[in-house]
Amino acid sequence: VYIRVMKAYERFEGKSSEKTWMYSIARNVTIDYFRKQKGWKDKIFPNFDWDRQLIKDKEPIPEEVAIMNGEIQDIYHCLNRCTTNQRSVIILRYIQGLSITETAEVLNWSESKVKTTQHRALKAIKKLMEDLSGKEGHRIEKIPLERKRN
């Protein structure tokens, strides 16, 4: 991402903030990476002997530490059941802390689409959390998802 930013910096037009411009580049680099990896994994993984060659990392990564918390794990579970667009908006808005305007610039959407998608995502997550708490027989505490409106 850093290399792409440095190579493209001369072409930065200033139509958005540098922050959202870099997020857009990072998002596109990630998409490109996973597109390229798909073919690679299909060739390598079937030939890997999982019984003899286990790959272990003894230290949990930060995301795994967060997921260990039951409520956070439930939220991530519900978030994974949302659409890709809903997940993108929630991650950019609530995890990365971007404003509606910045999120719209990163996703190349209108602010209205970001607001609508965010509203639908929060509604879907709330419903999924309610369903989950009913199935498990315990009440999940309300987690504040409200942000300042821009």
C-alpha positions in Angstrom: 0.0 0.0 0.0 2.8 2.4 0.9 4.5 1.8 -2.4 1.3 2.4 -4.3 0.6 5.6 -2.4 4.1 6.9 -3.1 3.9 6.0 -6.8 0.4 7.6 -7.1 1.0 10.7 -4.9 1.9 13.0 -7.9 -1.5 12.1 -9.4 -3.4 12.9 -6.2 -5.9 15.6 -7.2 -7.1 16.7 -3.8 -10.8 15.9 -4.5 -10.9 14.1 -1.2 -8.7 14.1 1.9 -5.4 12.2 1.8 -6.8 9.8 4.5 -9.8 8.7 2.4 -7.6 8.6 -0.8 -5.2 6.2 1.0 -8.1 4.1 2.3 -9.3 3.7 -1.2 -5.8 2.6 -2.4 -5.6 0.1 0.6 -9.0 -1.3 -0.2 -8.1 -1.8 -3.9 -4.7 -3.3 -3.0 -6.5 -5.8 -0.7 -9.1 -6.7 -3.3 -6.3 -7.2 -5.9 -4.3 -9.3 -3.4 -7.2 -11.7 -2.7 -8.0 -12.0 -6.4 -4.5 -13.1 -7.1 -4.3 -15.4 -4.0 -7.4 -17.4 -5.1 -5.6 -19.2 -7.9 -2.5 -19.7 -5.8 -4.4 -21.3 -2.9 -6.3 -23.6 -5.3 -3.0 -24.9 -6.6 -1.1 -25.3 -3.2 -3.6 -26.3 -0.6 -4.8 -29.6 -2.1 -1.2 -30.7 -2.1 -0.4 -29.7 1.4 -0.2 -32.6 3.9 -2.2 -31.2 6.9 -1.4 -34.2 9.1 2.4 -33.8 8.9 2.9 -30.1 8.2 0.9 -28.2 10.8 1.5 -24.5 10.8 1.1 -23.1 14.3 1.5 -19.7 15.8 1.4 -19.8 19.5 0.5 -16.1 20.0 -2.9 -14.9 19.1 -3.2 -12.0 16.8 -5.0 -8.9 18.1 -8.2 -9.7 16.2 -8.3 -13.2 17.8 -7.9 -11.6 21.3 -10.9 -9.4 20.6 -12.9 -12.2 19.2 -12.3 -14.2 22.4 -14.7 -11.9 24.2 -18.2 -13.5 23.8 -20.1 -10.4 23.0 -17.6 -9.2 20.5 -17.6 -12.6 19.0 -21.4 -12.4 18.7 -21.2 -9.0 17.0 -18.6 -10.3 14.5 -20.8 -13.3 13.8 -23.7 -11.1 13.1 -21.6 -8.7 11.0 -20.4 -11.7 8.9 -24.0 -12.5 8.1 -24.6 -9.0 6.6 -24.0 -8.1 3.0 -20.5 -7.1 1.8 -21.6 -3.5 1.4 -23.1 -3.4 4.9 -20.0 -5.0 6.4 -17.8 -2.5 4.5 -19.8 0.5 5.8 -19.8 -0.8 9.4 -16.1 -1.5 9.4 -15.2 1.9 7.9 -17.5 3.8 10.1 -17.3 2.1 13.5 -14.0 0.2 13.5 -11.9 2.5 11.4 -13.7 5.7 12.6 -14.3 7.3 9.3 -17.0 9.9 8.8 -19.9 9.5 6.4 -18.2 11.7 3.9 -14.9 9.9 4.2 -16.7 6.5 3.9 -18.5 7.7 0.8 -15.2 8.8 -0.8 -13.5 5.5 0.0 -16.3 3.4 -1.4 -17.0 5.8 -4.2 -20.6 6.1 -3.2 -22.9 9.0 -2.4 -23.3 10.0 1.2 -26.9 9.1 1.0 -26.0 5.5 0.0 -23.6 5.3 2.9 -26.3 6.5 5.4 -28.9 4.1 3.9 -26.5 1.1 4.0 -25.4 2.0 7.5 -29.0 2.2 8.7 -29.9 -1.2 7.1 -26.7 -2.8 8.5 -27.4 -1.6 12.0 -31.0 -2.8 11.8 -29.8 -6.2 10.5 -27.2 -6.6 13.2 -29.7 -5.6 15.9 -32.2 -8.3 14.6 -29.5 -10.9 14.4 -28.3 -10.1 17.9 -31.8 -10.3 19.2 -32.3 -13.7 17.5 -28.9 -14.9 18.8 -29.7 -13.9 22.4 -33.1 -15.6 22.2 -31.5 -18.9 21.0 -28.8 -18.9 23.6 -31.2 -18.1 26.4 -29.3 -15.0 27.7 -29.7 -11.3 27.2 -26.9 -9.5 25.3 -26.2 -6.1 26.8 -27.0 -3.2 24.5 -23.8 -2.1 22.8 -23.8 1.5 21.8 -23.6 1.7 18.0 -24.6 5.3 17.6 -22.1 7.8 16.2 -22.2 11.5 15.6 -23.9 12.4 12.4 -21.9 14.3 9.9 
